[in-house]
Amino acid sequence: MIGDPRSLRVLYLSPWMRPLARIYAESLVAAGAEVMLVTSDRHPESDAARPYELVIDPRPKRPRTWPEFAKAAARVRRFAPNVVVAEI
């Protein structure tokens, strides 16, 4: 049992459906959960990152994208989520 939503940390992984994921993330924040949304700029309606949002390249294939990916992975580990929601 998870318990009180105010103590809940939710990691939301959404590489493709950024606007929809923001709606869900903001609903969780309104309910009192702490949310980290990890997403990309792949959606045509992408704009500036929100405070709870981490925007990365979802495919770290090139060596120049690895440092960004490593920093994001470390940040997610420090966040220590109770729940992970994966879009795909």
BELTADA-V974421 format. One line per field, one symbol per residue. burial: b if it has 9 or more other C-alpha atoms within 8 Angstrom, else e. Layout:
BEGIN
burial=???
END
This chain:
BEGIN
burial=eeeebebbbbbbbbbebbeebbeebeebbeebbbbbbbbbbebeebeeeeeebbbbbeebeeeebbeebeebeeebeeeebeebeeee
END
